[in-house]
């Protein structure tokens, strides 16, 4: 500041001598706090005149001051330049020279929105679709012993007979119940931009799940098919492979498959939503007619869905037997087939609660479908005997005979309650990844393996004895059970 004052004093003194102030003088210049300081060299001014503090820095001297400064010693290496005098200007009013405004070092205040800052603001979307991979477990199905064996050396009349020293090769417990892979496709359309009420649809399928058994023997080990003989009122068996008497094979295949189709109207019952343009939350959210403001990342939603649901479950059990009499070469081929189909159609009502916090979402849903299940059962048997190279085919196998062969159907009342838990993560404003757990329980269905009657009147075996004596066994029971499917899902959702 001292240097600036000295320079300013010397300059004014010289200017007063050359250009005295008067009406013709230019108006003085005022400096304000907002003015931008001008760049000034660094000369030092003393009573004897300006002296350069750094060699090589030019000193600017008006031409009118030459006579006065001629006698002043010039500093070494100082460059002196003479300025032409400025002609007098008309008098003007006082002026204020303003420097260019300085840019603020801070941004103007704006409300902080976590949704915007973190990039989780939901955009206006009306349509969505999701695809999920399912890994579900299904309920087990009871099955009787369909194949047995015994140690070598046992008599033919006792080989494979249950209750003695026979061991089960297949059956006697439960089948299925293991995990099944599948997929689920969902889609929806909302009636406004807020993602409130609208329509949804879904289709899911569990892939075919099977249990297979195959065994061949030239007589050792023993292969037999056990049953209860009504004529002897005792356990019995049919031999397929026995040392010195029979050689053969037995193949058993059991499969199950389930799929479902549903459509719903989704009604929003309650919403508590924070929006980027709102100061707070409210029941009305940010809706305005058929559109809404961009939604924030804090939301609670409760809704109701109602609509039809269709479900289908089918089971198949095939038993294929081939036995060859060793001493004659005669071949016996028997086939037993059991098939069931269950088709449910009813109305479904459900409730779903959703909580979103930032990119994370949690959904809980409960639902109940009420309707009817159409049950269908188809049992068929076939045997082919080849003797002397001539095959003869007739109806009836071993477990599917004339007494129980045919097709039956009926309609039963059913309930299908369900539970759904899902966790979603917002990848961006268009994509969401999900992982969930689902449970479905279906009452009053038919399973193929549970329709087998292991009690046989041997008079009905081919060739059947006519007229038959004794009870009509095996018979048809139409035994019902309940079906459970539950498991986890992994999905990806797209919104637009």
C-alpha positions as a printed NumPy array, in Angstrom:
array([[   0.   ,    0.   ,    0.   ],
       [   2.884,    2.342,    0.749],
       [   4.296,    1.794,   -2.736],
       [   0.943,    2.456,   -4.377],
       [   0.466,    5.68 ,   -2.382],
       [   3.916,    6.957,   -3.349],
       [   3.357,    6.3  ,   -7.017],
       [  -0.034,    7.953,   -6.878],
       [   1.454,   11.065,   -5.109],
       [   4.288,   11.552,   -7.576],
       [   2.026,   11.134,  -10.556],
       [  -0.458,   13.721,   -9.229],
       [   2.315,   16.205,   -8.54 ],
       [   3.674,   16.003,  -12.064],
       [   0.245,   16.104,  -13.599],
       [  -0.654,   19.296,  -11.602],
       [   2.392,   21.069,  -12.982],
       [   1.688,   20.193,  -16.55 ],
       [  -2.161,   20.137,  -16.588],
       [  -3.619,   22.366,  -13.841],
       [  -7.114,   21.384,  -12.78 ],
       [  -9.931,   23.487,  -14.177],
       [ -13.171,   23.275,  -16.074],
       [ -11.337,   21.622,  -18.95 ],
       [  -9.93 ,   18.854,  -16.73 ],
       [ -11.306,   15.337,  -16.865],
       [ -13.385,   14.274,  -13.928],
       [ -11.602,   12.409,  -11.155],
       [ -11.747,    8.63 ,  -11.042],
       [ -13.011,    6.952,   -7.882],
       [ -12.007,    3.513,   -6.848],
       [ -14.555,    1.404,   -5.052],
       [ -14.282,   -1.795,   -3.065],
       [ -15.78 ,   -3.656,   -5.961],
       [ -13.209,   -2.286,   -8.389],
       [ -10.634,   -4.645,   -9.677],
       [  -7.103,   -3.428,   -8.899],
       [  -5.019,   -2.61 ,  -11.959],
       [  -1.757,   -4.381,  -12.529],
       [   1.126,   -2.141,  -11.407],
       [   4.835,   -2.579,  -11.899],
       [   6.99 ,   -2.442,   -8.886],
       [   8.907,    0.936,   -9.002],
       [   9.823,    2.608,   -5.754],
       [   9.266,    6.405,   -5.477],
       [  11.392,    8.581,   -3.231],
       [  11.618,   12.367,   -2.821],
       [  14.258,   12.534,   -5.478],
       [  12.156,   10.622,   -8.012],
       [  11.2  ,    7.117,   -9.039],
       [  13.863,    4.504,   -8.807],
       [  13.542,    1.069,  -10.311],
       [  13.788,   -1.62 ,   -7.685],
       [  14.65 ,   -4.214,  -10.225],
       [  16.925,   -3.617,  -13.199],
       [  15.254,   -4.201,  -16.471],
       [  11.755,   -3.037,  -15.377],
       [  10.666,   -0.041,  -17.534],
       [   9.58 ,    3.24 ,  -15.952],
       [   6.948,    5.26 ,  -17.816],
       [   7.38 ,    9.055,  -17.656],
       [   5.1  ,   11.632,  -19.309],
       [   6.827,   13.891,  -21.912],
       [   5.922,   17.067,  -20.035],
       [   8.035,   15.993,  -17.111],
       [  11.259,   15.784,  -19.138],
       [  12.657,   19.206,  -18.096],
       [  12.059,   18.442,  -14.467],
       [  13.573,   15.029,  -14.561],
       [  16.52 ,   15.733,  -16.786],
       [  18.756,   16.372,  -13.83 ],
       [  17.677,   13.228,  -12.009],
       [  20.237,   10.472,  -12.34 ],
       [  18.873,    7.564,  -14.266],
       [  19.342,    4.13 ,  -12.77 ],
       [  21.549,    1.813,  -14.647],
       [  19.821,   -0.519,  -17.123],
       [  16.567,    1.387,  -16.662],
       [  14.59 ,    1.948,  -19.8  ],
       [  12.861,    5.304,  -20.067],
       [  10.019,    5.846,  -22.469],
       [   8.302,    9.143,  -23.132],
       [   4.55 ,    9.279,  -23.495],
       [   2.831,   11.78 ,  -25.717],
       [   0.665,   14.232,  -23.764],
       [  -3.044,   13.504,  -23.704],
       [  -5.145,   16.408,  -25.011],
       [  -7.636,   17.872,  -22.55 ],
       [ -11.115,   16.317,  -22.613],
       [ -14.452,   17.986,  -21.943],
       [ -15.464,   17.947,  -18.349],
       [ -17.555,   14.946,  -17.38 ],
       [ -19.426,   14.003,  -14.336],
       [ -17.789,   11.759,  -11.827],
       [ -17.44 ,    8.236,  -13.046],
       [ -17.011,    4.966,  -11.245],
       [ -14.877,    2.4  ,  -12.955],
       [ -16.071,   -1.098,  -12.021],
       [ -13.984,   -4.175,  -12.396],
       [ -15.527,   -7.273,  -13.902],
       [ -17.76 ,   -8.98 ,  -11.357],
       [ -16.061,  -11.775,   -9.504],
       [ -17.473,  -15.273,   -9.821],
       [ -18.861,  -16.619,   -6.555],
       [ -16.781,  -19.385,   -5.075],
       [ -19.942,  -21.28 ,   -3.987],
       [ -23.036,  -22.52 ,   -5.813],
       [ -26.44 ,  -21.039,   -5.013],
       [ -28.349,  -22.945,   -2.354],
       [ -30.579,  -25.767,   -3.566],
       [ -32.579,  -28.259,   -1.512],
       [ -30.827,  -31.567,   -1.039],
       [ -32.653,  -34.574,   -2.488],
       [ -31.136,  -37.965,   -1.651],
       [ -32.934,  -39.509,   -4.612],
       [ -31.385,  -37.08 ,   -7.076],
       [ -27.926,  -37.017,   -5.513],
       [ -27.701,  -40.788,   -5.387],
       [ -29.25 ,  -41.355,   -8.8  ],
       [ -32.26 ,  -43.384,   -7.614],
       [ -35.053,  -41.134,   -8.842],
       [ -37.711,  -43.231,  -10.531],
       [ -38.791,  -42.044,  -13.923],
       [ -42.303,  -42.062,  -15.269],
       [ -42.987,  -45.577,  -16.536],
       [ -46.189,  -47.364,  -17.46 ],
       [ -45.02 ,  -50.743,  -18.77 ],
       [ -42.74 ,  -53.404,  -17.369],
       [ -41.711,  -57.001,  -18.011],
       [ -39.649,  -59.428,  -15.947],
       [ -38.127,  -62.855,  -16.523],
       [ -37.192,  -65.107,  -13.621],
       [ -35.377,  -68.395,  -13.217],
       [ -37.125,  -70.71 ,  -10.756],
       [ -35.603,  -73.387,   -8.56 ],
       [ -38.561,  -74.938,   -6.764],
       [ -39.237,  -78.067,   -4.751],
       [ -42.512,  -79.953,   -5.138],
       [ -44.411,  -82.26 ,   -2.828],
       [ -43.594,  -85.949,   -2.839],
       [ -45.835,  -88.689,   -4.195],
       [ -46.33 ,  -92.072,   -2.559],
       [ -45.515,  -95.143,   -4.622],
       [ -45.743,  -98.86 ,   -3.771],
       [ -42.883, -101.308,   -4.298],
       [ -42.756, -102.003,   -8.029],
       [ -39.519, -104.025,   -8.232],
       [ -37.855, -106.413,   -5.787],
       [ -35.034, -108.957,   -5.545],
       [ -33.942, -111.817,   -3.304],
       [ -30.626, -113.564,   -2.549],
       [ -29.504, -116.355,   -4.843],
       [ -30.63 , -119.864,   -3.881],
       [ -34.144, -118.935,   -2.797],
       [ -37.009, -120.96 ,   -4.281],
       [ -38.975, -119.502,   -7.219],
       [ -42.162, -119.375,   -5.159],
       [ -40.484, -117.118,   -2.56 ],
       [ -38.268, -115.044,   -4.836],
       [ -39.148, -111.372,   -4.699],
       [ -42.047, -111.904,   -2.286],
       [ -42.394, -109.037,    0.197],
       [ -42.472, -109.878,    3.865],
       [ -39.75 , -112.487,    3.57 ],
       [ -36.141, -111.922,    2.64 ],
       [ -36.968, -109.842,   -0.457],
       [ -35.566, -106.347,   -0.858],
       [ -37.157, -103.436,   -2.728],
       [ -35.368, -102.259,   -5.865],
       [ -37.75 ,  -99.409,   -6.675],
       [ -40.699,  -97.903,   -4.794],
       [ -41.975,  -98.411,   -1.297],
       [ -41.401,  -94.803,   -0.262],
       [ -41.883,  -91.521,   -2.149],
       [ -40.831,  -90.063,   -5.461],
       [ -40.356,  -86.497,   -6.618],
       [ -39.859,  -83.84 ,   -3.95 ],
       [ -36.524,  -82.878,   -5.483],
       [ -35.788,  -79.482,   -6.99 ],
       [ -37.222,  -78.586,  -10.378],
       [ -35.98 ,  -75.815,  -12.628],
       [ -38.414,  -73.523,  -14.389],
       [ -39.098,  -69.976,  -15.461],
       [ -41.659,  -67.226,  -14.89 ],
       [ -42.617,  -64.398,  -17.217],
       [ -44.441,  -61.371,  -15.823],
       [ -45.622,  -58.162,  -17.415],
       [ -47.782,  -55.195,  -16.519],
       [ -49.271,  -51.921,  -17.664],
       [ -50.137,  -49.074,  -15.303],
       [ -52.983,  -46.664,  -15.951],
       [ -50.91 ,  -43.606,  -14.999],
       [ -47.281,  -42.552,  -14.705],
       [ -47.175,  -43.055,  -10.946],
       [ -47.107,  -46.853,  -11.143],
       [ -50.402,  -47.177,   -9.285],
       [ -53.403,  -49.106,  -10.561],
       [ -53.117,  -51.202,  -13.69 ],
       [ -53.12 ,  -54.688,  -15.188],
       [ -50.614,  -57.511,  -14.661],
       [ -50.159,  -60.998,  -16.064],
       [ -47.881,  -63.947,  -15.424],
       [ -46.987,  -67.374,  -16.745],
       [ -44.691,  -69.84 ,  -15.033],
       [ -43.693,  -73.432,  -15.655],
       [ -41.72 ,  -76.034,  -13.787],
       [ -39.808,  -78.276,  -16.149],
       [ -40.451,  -81.992,  -16.326],
       [ -39.024,  -83.896,  -13.39 ],
       [ -38.536,  -87.648,  -13.678],
       [ -37.472,  -90.754,  -11.827],
       [ -36.109,  -93.627,  -13.872],
       [ -35.307,  -97.226,  -13.029],
       [ -33.745,  -99.74 ,  -15.448],
       [ -32.356, -103.181,  -14.664],
       [ -31.317, -106.13 ,  -16.867],
       [ -30.446, -109.621,  -15.701],
       [ -29.728, -113.038,  -17.22 ],
       [ -31.137, -114.669,  -14.102],
       [ -28.735, -113.475,  -11.46 ],
       [ -29.559, -111.186,   -9.762],
       [ -33.249, -111.987,   -9.383],
       [ -35.76 , -109.428,  -10.613],
       [ -39.421, -109.7  ,   -9.609],
       [ -42.606, -107.601,   -9.42 ],
       [ -44.361, -108.069,   -6.062],
       [ -48.142, -107.864,   -5.445],
       [ -50.815, -109.19 ,   -3.091],
       [ -52.679, -112.201,   -4.47 ],
       [ -56.37 , -112.247,   -3.624],
       [ -56.689, -115.936,   -4.539],
       [ -54.089, -117.017,   -1.957],
       [ -54.649, -114.031,    0.33 ],
       [ -50.871, -113.662,    0.602],
       [ -47.983, -111.787,   -0.884],
       [ -46.831, -113.006,   -4.287],
       [ -44.566, -111.965,   -7.156],
       [ -44.075, -112.269,  -10.895],
       [ -40.597, -113.32 ,  -11.973],
       [ -38.699, -111.429,  -14.656],
       [ -35.198, -112.863,  -14.088],
       [ -34.413, -116.038,  -12.168],
       [ -31.387, -118.393,  -12.477],
       [ -32.07 , -121.156,  -15.025],
       [ -35.681, -120.059,  -15.646],
       [ -36.015, -116.431,  -16.849],
       [ -33.888, -113.615,  -18.097],
       [ -35.241, -110.156,  -18.752],
       [ -35.407, -106.436,  -17.981],
       [ -37.583, -103.94 ,  -16.157],
       [ -37.864, -100.208,  -16.946],
       [ -39.894,  -97.746,  -14.872],
       [ -40.323,  -94.058,  -15.715],
       [ -42.179,  -91.47 ,  -13.611],
       [ -42.552,  -87.813,  -14.654],
       [ -44.373,  -84.741,  -13.403],
       [ -44.902,  -81.226,  -14.774],
       [ -46.766,  -78.129,  -13.592],
       [ -47.536,  -74.712,  -15.096],
       [ -49.812,  -71.756,  -14.319],
       [ -51.307,  -68.714,  -16.057],
       [ -52.908,  -65.707,  -14.339],
       [ -54.111,  -62.184,  -15.047],
       [ -54.955,  -59.517,  -12.481],
       [ -56.298,  -56.028,  -12.076],
       [ -54.031,  -54.185,   -9.671],
       [ -55.67 ,  -51.536,   -7.47 ],
       [ -53.563,  -49.194,   -5.37 ],
       [ -55.086,  -48.854,   -1.883],
       [ -52.502,  -46.738,   -0.09 ],
       [ -49.358,  -44.878,   -1.006],
       [ -46.892,  -42.851,    1.021],
       [ -44.396,  -41.345,   -1.378],
       [ -41.714,  -38.644,   -1.237],
       [ -41.062,  -36.802,   -4.473],
       [ -38.153,  -34.674,   -5.587],
       [ -40.319,  -31.56 ,   -5.949],
       [ -42.179,  -31.998,   -2.663],
       [ -41.277,  -30.671,    0.753],
       [ -42.624,  -33.735,    2.458],
       [ -44.69 ,  -36.84 ,    2.134],
       [ -48.396,  -37.246,    1.977],
       [ -51.095,  -39.736,    1.154],
       [ -51.699,  -37.992,   -2.128],
       [ -48.087,  -38.499,   -3.121],
       [ -47.189,  -36.422,   -6.142],
       [ -50.024,  -37.51 ,   -8.381],
       [ -51.755,  -34.99 ,  -10.541],
       [ -54.435,  -36.398,  -12.789],
       [ -52.939,  -39.086,  -14.983],
       [ -49.345,  -38.059,  -14.408],
       [ -47.013,  -37.567,  -11.496],
       [ -43.853,  -35.786,  -10.545],
       [ -40.554,  -37.723,  -10.596],
       [ -40.649,  -40.042,   -7.627],
       [ -38.094,  -40.161,   -4.921],
       [ -36.427,  -43.175,   -3.369],
       [ -38.622,  -43.447,   -0.265],
       [ -41.986,  -45.102,   -0.791],
       [ -44.544,  -47.334,    0.943],
       [ -47.277,  -48.92 ,   -1.142],
       [ -50.227,  -51.223,   -0.449],
       [ -52.35 ,  -52.721,   -3.185],
       [ -54.988,  -55.307,   -4.015],
       [ -55.041,  -57.66 ,   -6.992],
       [ -57.952,  -59.663,   -8.327],
       [ -58.369,  -61.852,  -11.384],
       [ -58.508,  -65.408,  -12.773],
       [ -55.877,  -68.107,  -12.323],
       [ -55.383,  -71.36 ,  -14.219],
       [ -53.083,  -74.183,  -13.082],
       [ -52.238,  -77.535,  -14.617],
       [ -50.459,  -80.547,  -13.123],
       [ -49.894,  -83.835,  -14.919],
       [ -48.164,  -87.047,  -13.835],
       [ -47.134,  -90.093,  -15.843],
       [ -45.969,  -93.52 ,  -14.672],
       [ -44.93 ,  -96.214,  -17.166],
       [ -43.829,  -99.773,  -16.28 ],
       [ -42.258, -101.743,  -19.109],
       [ -41.346, -105.394,  -18.539],
       [ -39.74 , -108.01 ,  -20.802],
       [ -39.171, -111.642,  -19.714],
       [ -37.828, -114.577,  -21.727],
       [ -38.361, -118.212,  -20.712],
       [ -34.926, -119.768,  -21.064],
       [ -35.929, -123.355,  -21.911],
       [ -38.564, -122.471,  -24.59 ],
       [ -37.5  , -119.037,  -25.812],
       [ -41.014, -117.615,  -25.356],
       [ -41.084, -113.862,  -24.752],
       [ -43.501, -111.959,  -22.512],
       [ -43.827, -108.207,  -22.815],
       [ -46.071, -106.299,  -20.37 ],
       [ -46.849, -102.585,  -20.226],
       [ -48.714, -100.692,  -17.468],
       [ -49.558,  -96.996,  -17.884],
       [ -50.977,  -94.569,  -15.3  ],
       [ -51.628,  -90.929,  -16.202],
       [ -53.295,  -88.131,  -14.255],
       [ -54.152,  -84.547,  -15.203],
       [ -55.378,  -81.791,  -12.894],
       [ -56.678,  -78.479,  -14.243],
       [ -57.641,  -75.713,  -11.813],
       [ -59.65 ,  -72.63 ,  -12.778],
       [ -60.768,  -70.059,  -10.253],
       [ -60.743,  -66.496,   -9.07 ],
       [ -57.791,  -65.136,   -7.151],
       [ -57.578,  -62.244,   -4.732],
       [ -54.387,  -61.038,   -3.128],
       [ -52.763,  -58.213,   -1.261],
       [ -49.234,  -56.894,   -1.652],
       [ -47.181,  -54.5  ,    0.446],
       [ -44.077,  -52.783,   -0.913],
       [ -41.417,  -50.763,    0.869],
       [ -38.689,  -48.929,   -1.028],
       [ -35.686,  -47.239,    0.524],
       [ -33.069,  -45.92 ,   -1.86 ],
       [ -32.303,  -48.552,   -4.487],
       [ -33.582,  -51.374,   -2.266],
       [ -37.147,  -52.709,   -2.424],
       [ -38.981,  -55.263,   -0.295],
       [ -42.281,  -56.807,   -1.385],
       [ -44.577,  -59.158,    0.537],
       [ -47.634,  -60.71 ,   -1.078],
       [ -50.442,  -63.013,    0.072],
       [ -53.024,  -64.495,   -2.255],
       [ -55.849,  -67.032,   -2.356],
       [ -57.43 ,  -68.653,   -5.4  ],
       [ -60.827,  -70.317,   -5.014],
       [ -62.187,  -72.563,   -7.726],
       [ -62.57 ,  -76.069,   -9.066],
       [ -60.094,  -78.731,  -10.167],
       [ -60.984,  -81.062,  -12.975],
       [ -59.335,  -84.433,  -12.266],
       [ -58.624,  -86.939,  -15.041],
       [ -57.239,  -90.459,  -14.701],
       [ -56.225,  -92.788,  -17.534],
       [ -55.118,  -96.397,  -16.844],
       [ -54.151,  -98.82 ,  -19.588],
       [ -52.38 , -102.171,  -19.817],
       [ -51.044, -104.268,  -22.685],
       [ -49.267, -107.597,  -23.041],
       [ -47.641, -109.322,  -25.991],
       [ -46.692, -113.008,  -25.899],
       [ -44.38 , -114.296,  -28.615],
       [ -44.197, -118.076,  -28.929],
       [ -42.751, -119.846,  -31.943],
       [ -42.087, -116.474,  -33.538],
       [ -45.769, -115.461,  -33.553],
       [ -46.678, -112.457,  -31.335],
       [ -50.128, -112.282,  -29.743],
       [ -51.244, -108.999,  -28.191],
       [ -54.091, -108.595,  -25.697],
       [ -55.208, -105.917,  -23.21 ],
       [ -54.013, -105.963,  -19.658],
       [ -50.585, -105.856,  -18.097],
       [ -49.91 , -106.741,  -14.462],
       [ -51.149, -103.724,  -12.478],
       [ -53.455, -102.403,  -15.218],
       [ -56.052, -105.053,  -15.95 ],
       [ -59.606, -105.12 ,  -17.193],
       [ -60.95 , -104.303,  -13.724],
       [ -59.221, -100.91 ,  -13.518],
       [ -58.382,  -99.952,  -17.093],
       [ -60.156,  -96.979,  -18.639],
       [ -60.542,  -93.188,  -18.271],
       [ -62.249,  -91.287,  -15.459],
       [ -62.791,  -87.616,  -14.694],
       [ -64.526,  -85.529,  -12.064],
       [ -64.529,  -81.983,  -10.677],
       [ -63.541,  -81.159,   -7.105],
       [ -63.534,  -77.939,   -5.084],
       [ -59.995,  -76.628,   -4.513],
       [ -58.122,  -73.841,   -2.791],
       [ -54.756,  -72.469,   -3.897],
       [ -53.22 ,  -70.155,   -1.278],
       [ -49.863,  -68.546,   -1.992],
       [ -47.076,  -66.505,   -0.449],
       [ -44.454,  -64.345,   -2.149],
       [ -41.414,  -62.575,   -0.715],
       [ -39.189,  -60.539,   -2.995],
       [ -36.174,  -58.27 ,   -2.622],
       [ -35.322,  -55.967,   -5.514],
       [ -32.377,  -53.707,   -6.251],
       [ -32.574,  -50.734,   -8.618],
       [ -29.686,  -51.018,  -11.052],
       [ -30.809,  -47.778,  -12.723],
       [ -34.072,  -46.049,  -13.601],
       [ -34.976,  -48.822,  -16.093],
       [ -33.587,  -52.098,  -14.752],
       [ -34.147,  -53.954,  -11.491],
       [ -32.654,  -57.22 ,  -10.239],
       [ -34.775,  -59.421,   -7.947],
       [ -34.452,  -62.469,   -5.738],
       [ -37.461,  -64.018,   -4.055],
       [ -39.214,  -66.922,   -2.384],
       [ -42.573,  -68.327,   -3.47 ],
       [ -44.989,  -70.876,   -2.052],
       [ -48.117,  -72.428,   -3.61 ],
       [ -50.406,  -75.012,   -2.015],
       [ -53.006,  -76.769,   -4.167],
       [ -55.676,  -78.963,   -2.567],
       [ -57.376,  -82.064,   -4.039],
       [ -55.223,  -83.292,   -6.908],
       [ -54.55 ,  -86.766,   -8.332],
       [ -51.017,  -88.182,   -8.551],
       [ -50.322,  -91.052,  -10.939],
       [ -48.251,  -93.189,   -8.571],
       [ -50.961,  -93.009,   -5.907],
       [ -53.541,  -94.607,   -8.236],
       [ -51.77 ,  -97.994,   -8.31 ],
       [ -53.598, -100.858,   -6.645],
       [ -51.102, -103.546,   -5.629],
       [ -53.791, -106.127,   -4.928],
       [ -54.424, -108.453,   -7.896],
       [ -56.926, -111.162,   -8.687],
       [ -54.714, -113.457,  -10.78 ],
       [ -57.772, -114.854,  -12.595],
       [ -57.77 , -111.594,  -14.563],
       [ -54.205, -111.972,  -15.789],
       [ -53.919, -112.637,  -19.498],
       [ -55.201, -114.971,  -20.66 ],
       [ -58.04 , -114.176,  -18.24 ],
       [ -60.107, -116.965,  -16.752],
       [ -63.793, -116.575,  -17.57 ],
       [ -65.976, -116.307,  -15.719],
       [ -63.749, -114.593,  -13.164],
       [ -63.865, -115.638,   -9.564],
       [ -63.126, -113.382,   -6.623],
       [ -62.992, -109.576,   -6.246],
       [ -62.457, -107.174,   -9.122],
       [ -58.915, -106.22 ,   -8.274],
       [ -56.964, -104.128,   -9.051],
       [ -59.602, -101.417,   -8.758],
       [ -59.879,  -97.639,   -9.221],
       [ -59.741,  -95.519,   -6.06 ],
       [ -59.162,  -91.921,   -7.289],
       [ -57.062,  -91.18 ,   -4.219],
       [ -56.523,  -87.448,   -3.713],
       [ -53.651,  -85.559,   -2.167],
       [ -52.429,  -81.977,   -1.855],
       [ -49.678,  -80.443,   -3.953],
       [ -47.01 ,  -78.094,   -2.597],
       [ -44.556,  -76.119,   -4.716],
       [ -42.07 ,  -73.688,   -3.208],
       [ -38.638,  -72.32 ,   -3.902],
       [ -36.455,  -69.388,   -4.842],
       [ -36.328,  -67.199,   -7.93 ],
       [ -33.781,  -64.919,   -9.586],
       [ -35.011,  -62.314,  -12.034],
       [ -34.403,  -59.191,  -14.057],
       [ -37.045,  -56.53 ,  -14.672],
       [ -37.217,  -53.892,  -17.441],
       [ -39.389,  -50.764,  -17.246],
       [ -40.236,  -48.227,  -19.923]])
